[in-house]
Amino acid sequence: MSATKRRKHKGIPGGFFHLEEEKSKTRVTGYGYGDHIKLQDDFGNVWTGSAERGFDNSITYRFRNGVGRTLSGISEGATVTLRDEKGTTWKGFVN
C-alpha cells in the first residue's frame, strides 16, 4: 500500500498568496480558493476576493478591502500580476 497526498481543492484556482507592491514594497499575504480568498497587508487591512479560471487556463483575480480599494489582475502559472485603482503594480506568486 502506498501513501499518496490528495489535493483538497483540485482544479479550483487559489492557494497561498505572496504579493509585493513594486514601489513601496508593501506586502500582502494570505490564502484561499475560488470565491473565498482572504489576504492581509502590512498595515492590517484585509482584502477579500475571488479567482476565476479562464478558457486559456489563465486565472483572473479580483480583491477589495473594507475602505473600497481594489486589486485585480491575472496569473499564468504561479506568477501573479495585479494592479490597484491608481495603476500601481503588485507582483508575486501563488503556492
PyMOL commands that set and color helices and strands:
alter all, ss='L'
color gray80, all
select strands_A, chain A and resi 14-21+27-33+36-41+46-53+59-65+70-76+79-84+89-94
alter strands_A, ss='S'
color yellow, strands_A
deselect
rebuild
show_as cartoon
